[in-house]
Amino acid sequence: MTHHDNYYELLRQVHHDLGPSIYLEIGVHEGHSLAFVGPDTRAVWVDPEPKVGSLPANINVVPATSDDFFARPDVAEILGGPVDLAFIDGLHHYDQTLRDFANTERLSSSDATILIHDCLPIDAVTSARERTTMVWSGDVWKAIVALRRFRPDLTIRTVDVAPTGMAIITGLDPSNNVLHERFGEVVESVADLTFDDFVADRDGLCRYPNLEYHTRMPVIADPVRSRLQRKWEVAIGYRIFSKLGWGQLGDGHISARDPERTDHFWVLAHGIPFRAATVDNLALVGPDGRVVEGPDAGGINYAAHNIHWPVLATRPDLVSAAHTHTRFGTPWSANVEPFRAISQESCVFVFDQSIYRGDDLEIADLAGGKAIAAAMGDTSMCILRNHGLLTGGRSPGEAVGLFVLSERVAEVHVKATDPKPVGDEAARRVAESLGAADVGWRAFQWLARDLVPDPSVVLP
């Protein structure tokens, strides 16, 4: 997005780009946003004490609190249809902001955008509940924290514009009742947060974490941040596959178990090129193979559900599985033979591999996936007869790293005309020296740094 010096410039740009049919603004004060509302936009402004003069016919000012406005029986009639764009800048209390968001979402279209002002506070004084300064953000920032925790289905991006930031929220679900049914719990969950907490964990609380490549696999207790980390690794993994020339026919998938709904997994929505993978175009797939969150227009690759769900269900130690059809993995799998210790990387898998010998090359149902999971056992790499390679990892990054390593091993096996493997003892020493327990994760780091050097490219 283009850089903007202040939130008015950003608001102007959003109006220009979206050209909403119906625009709702909560907290209009003196109506400075009037200049941004196009003549074809029906605008409804809500403020208990609006200080505006004469307005065009397409702008309707409702002199009421937002709670009173949303409680009106004719609120849908006043709006004239589902909201396309909303700007929440009313009472600067996080609980009121959450209530305004929940009520606005319910009256919006699913592809609408909701903007929330004042989500990046300056200091403790200007972010206090009571106003004592000219610039005052209140504790609105807590609303963003709460939304991230209780509505992980939303796409929330915060933009650091003067004076106190703006949140851009998409991926709405007007039928979602979490905020309405659990409002007290949501409010209470962030009530004790202070400005010091915000300063200590600014990225983790209100913004996408500053995701970076790590030498060691990160251990993240918070489920919201863990989910983002996993989705980020999946998206990076798909882009790595694309850079290596894999998946151009849509033949492959990388999964990530959801940290809370552990019988669900994230995977790239069907029809999206691997090179275009982002955290936003991943779909959450339930046990029945249906998309429950994320883009669902194209559904998913059904083989992804039939393979990944049984593998992850059987292996609680795994977070992810990776599979695609490759230049060497597929032809080697036609031999229905294990890897041998004929190269350095081969030693990683010699004692950690399995073979699925079934001839059902099209995994058309869960029975096929369950058979694969049974054949895979507790190994991290399985050769699927006449099909290709499948790897599992404690993280998506590890699964991807192991997959690329296994493809290199397959290449050696295909090209070596008369290989002479080393003995088991030597192979074990090589595996230990390579750090077999973490080699997949480290391989992912090298691949990602080289092929996807900007780790933020998959973030919205």
N, C-alpha and C positions, 0 to 999 in steps of 0.2 A: 504494500500500500504506500502511496505517496506520503512523504513526511509532511506533517502539519504542525504549525507553531502553537495553535490553541484549539480548544474543542469546537469553537464555532466554525473554524475552517474545515475540521473533520466532518461536522454535521452538514455543512454545505456540500461537501464532496459526496457524502452518502446519499443525500437527496438527489444530487445530480446523477449519480450512477444508478440508483434504483428507480427513480421516478415513480414513487408509490402512488397507488390509486387512493388509498385511505391511510392517513397519518394521524397518530395519536400522540399528544405531548402532555405530560403530567408535570405541572410546575412551570408556568409560562412567564411569570413575573411581568416584565415589560414587553414581552413579545418580540425579542430581538430576532428570533428565528423566522419571523414573517417573511423576510427577504428570500428564504430558501424554499418556501412552499410554492410549487409550480401552479399555474392556473388550472391544470387538469387534476390536481390533487384535492381530495376532500379532506380537510384537516379539522380535527376536534382538539381543542385546547382545554385543559382542566386545571383550575387554580381557584382556591377559596377567595383570593383577593387579587384578581387580575388587574394590572395597570396598563391597559391597552386602549387605544382610541378606536376610530372607525376601521373596520376590516373588510376585505373583499367578501363576496357572497359565499365563496367556497371554504371560508374559515368560520367555525362555530365555536364560540367560547362558552364553556360551562362553568359558572362561578360556584364551585363546590369543592369539598375535599375529595380526594380520589376514592376514599372508602364510600362516601355518599354517592359519587358518580357510578361506581361499579354496582352499587346496591339498587340503582334505579331499574324498574321493570322495563323501561324503554331504552336501555343502554345500547342494545343492538340496533335499534331503529335510529338512534342518534348517530351512531357510527356509519350506518349505511352499508355494512358488509364487513368481512374479515379485515383486520388491520394488516397492512403490508409493512409498515415501519412505525416504530414507537420510540419515543425518547422520554426516559424517566429521569426527572430532575426535580422531584418534589421535596417533601420533608426529608432532611438528610439524616434519617435514622435507618439503620440496616433492617430492622424488622418491618418498618413501613415500606422500604424498598422491596423487600421480599414479597410482601403482600401485593404491592403494585405490579411486580413482575408476574406473579401467579395469576392475577386477575387479567392482566394484559394478554398473557399467553393464551388463556382460555378463549379470548375473543379474536385471536390472530389466525392467520393461515399458517400452515406448517412450514412454508418457505419464507416466512416473514423474518425481519431483523428487529431486534430490540436493543436499543442503546441505553446504557446506564452511566450517568455522569458521576464523578467524584469517587472513583474506585481506587485511586492511587494517592493516599494522603501525604501531606508534606511534613507534618510534625504532630506532636501530641496535642498541642493547643488547638490547632485548626481542625483536628479530627475528633475533638471531644463531642459528647452528646449535646452539650449546651453551647450556643454560639456566643463567643466573646470577641471575635475578630471579623474583619471585613471579608477576607477569603475564608470560607468555611465548608469543609467537605463532610463534616460529621463522621459517623462511623459506617458510612455506606460500604466501605471496603469489606466489611464482615459479610455482607450479603453475597459478594462474589465467592468468598471462601465457602459459605454454606451451599451455594449453588454447585460449586465444584464437588462438594462432598455428597450431596443428596441427589444431584441431577447429572451424573456422569454422561448421560446421553446428549447433553447440550454441548455445543461448540462455543467456548468462551475465549475470546481474545481481548486482552487489555492493551490499550494504546497509551503511551506516555505523552499526552498532550497537556499543555498548560491550561489551567493551573493544577488540576488534580486528576487528570487521567479520564479515560473513557473505556467502558467495556462494550464490546460488540458481540452479541449473542445470536447464534443461528441454530438450526437443527431443532426447531421448536416442535412440541407435541401438545396441541391444545387439549387432548384427552387425558394427559398425564395428571394424576391427582396427588402425587407425592407431597407437594407443598401444601395443598389444601388439607389433606388428611393427617399429615404429620407436622403441621406448622409449629406447634409448641416445641416439639423435639428439635426441629430445624433451628429455631431461634435460640433455644437453650444451648445447642451444641457449640455456638461461637460467642456466647454472651461474655465469657470471661477473657476472651482475647484482648490484648492491649496493643497500643502502638508499638511498644517494644517487641512484641511478638511479630508484628508486621516487619519491622526493621530486621529482625533476626532471620526471618525466612520469607523475605519479600517474593522471591521467585516461586517458592513452593506454595505460598498462600494465595496470591492474587494473579500470578502470571504463569504461563507455561514455564516449567523449570528450565534453567539454562542447560539444556541437555548437551552433554559432551561425551566424547569417547573415553572410556575408562580402561585402565590396564586390568583391574580386577572386576569381576562381575558384581554390580551393585546389589546390595541387600536393602530393600525398601519396605518398611513395615506399613506405611500409610497406603491403603488400597487405592486411593485416587491417584497418587503419584506412581504407584506400582503399575496401575493400568496404563497410564500414559507412557511410562518407560517401555512396557511390553509392546504397546501399539507402535511406538516410535521404532523399536528394533525391528518389528515386522515390516514396517514401511521401508526402512533402510534396507532390509534383507531383500525385499522385492526389487528394489532399485539395483542392488548388487547383482541379482540374477539377470536383470535386464542388461546391465553393462557387460555381462559375460555372454550375452546372446541367447539367453534361455527364456522360455515362456512366451515367445513371440506368437505362439498359437493358443495362448491361454492355458497351456498344459502344465500346470503346477500350482502349488499352494504352500503358504507358510502360515502357521497358526500360532495363536497365543491364548492360553487359558486365561479366562477372566479371574482376577484375584478374589472376587467376592462370589460371583455365580460360577463356581468352579466346574460345573458341568456344561458351561457355555464356553465358546472360543471365538476369537476375532480372526477374520481372514479377509483378504481383499475382495471387495464386491465384484461380482461377475461382469466381464466386459470392459473392465478398466485395465489399460496397459500396465505392465509391471513398472515401466519407467515413470508412470504418473502416480504411483502409490503415495498416499499421505495418510496421516492418522485419521483424517476426516472421511476417507472413502473406504475404511474398513467396516465390515459388517459383523455384528455379534450374532452368532448362530446358536440356537438352543438345541437341546437333546433330540428334538423331533426334526431338525434340519431346517427350521424356519428362521428367518431373519427377525430378530426382536429389537434390534437397534441398528442405526446406521442406514446407508443407502440400500434399498431393496428392489429398485426398479428392474434390475437384471437378475435378481436372485443371487445364488452362489453356484460355484462349480459343485455339482452334487457329489462328485467323487471326493471332494474335500471333506464333506461331512461324513461320508461312508468310511473314509480312512482315518481321519484325524480324531473324530469323536471316540471310536472304540480304542484307539491307541492311548489317548489321554485319559479315558475312563479306566483303562487297565493299569496305567502307569501314573500313579499320583506323584511320583518323583519328577515327572516331566511337566514342563510348562509349554513346550512347543514341539512341533514336528515340521519337517521341511521335505518337499518332494517336487521334482520336476523332471522332464524328459531331457536328457543331455546327450552330447555327442559320443561319450565313451561309457557312461554309466548304463545306458540302455543296451548297447551291444554286448557289454560284458555280462549283463544280467541274463542274456540269452544262453550263456554257457552253464548257468545254474551251478556255479562253483564259487567258493569263498575266495577272498583276497589272501594272497600269500605274502610272506615277508621278503618282497623283492625290491623294495625301495624304502627310504627313510620314513615317508608318510604312511606307507603300508603298515608299518609296525604299530601305528596308533590303533588300527582296526583288527589286526590279526587275532587278538584275544578279546575283542569286543564287537563281534559281528554275528549276524544270523541270516538265514535264507528262507524266504517264503516260496514254497515250491508249487503253489496252486497255479492252475492254468487259466484262471479267470482274469484276463488282462484288463477288462473293464470292470472296475469295482462298482457294481450297479446297486449294491445294497449293503446294509450293515453287517450281514453275515460274512461277506468278503472281508470287510474291515476287521471284524473280530478274529477271523482266521489269521490275518496279517499280524494283529496284536499278539496273538498266541505264539506265532512263529518268532516274532521279535523278542519275546521274553523280556529279560532285563538288559538287553544290549542297547547301544546307542546308534547302531547302523544296521539296516536290514536290506539285503539284496532281494528285490521283488522279481521273481522269475519272468524273463522276457518283457520286463516293464521298466525297470530302472532302480534308483536308489532312494532310500527313505532314512532320514536321520531324526533323532529326538534329542532335545536339550533341556537343561534347567532354565533356559531363557531362549527367546527367539534368536538372539545373537549367537548363542552356542550352537543351536540347531543349524543355522545357516553356515557358520564356520565349519562345522563337521561335514556338512553336505559338500561344500566346495573342496575340502580336503579329500573326501571320498571320491569325488569326480576326478581329481588329479591321480589318485591311486588307480582308478579304473583305466585312465589313459595309459599309465605305465603297463598295466596288465594287457591291454589291447595291443599296444605297440611292441612290447618285448617279445621277440620271436622264440627265444629259448632261455627263459630266465632261470637263474639259480638262486633260490631263496636262502637266506641266512637261517641259522638254527634258532630254536625257540629261546634259548638263553640270551643270545645276542639280540634277538627281537625285543625281548623284555627290557633289556638295558636301554635300547634305543627309545622304546615307548616311555620309560621312566625319565630319560634325559630330555625328551620333548615335553614333559609335563602333561602326560596324556589326560589327566583329570581336568585340565583347563585349556588344552590346546585348541578346542573349538572356539572358546570365547576369544582367545588371543588372535586366532585366525580371522575372526569377524572384525576385530579392531583394525588389523592391517588392511583387510579388504575395504572396510568402510572409509578409512582415512584416504585410501588411494582412489576408490571409485566414487565415493559420495563425500567429498571433503567438507562440505557444509552441512553439519548435522541438523540445521534448522530447516532444510529445504522441504522436509516432509510435514512441517508444522503449518497451520493456516496463516 
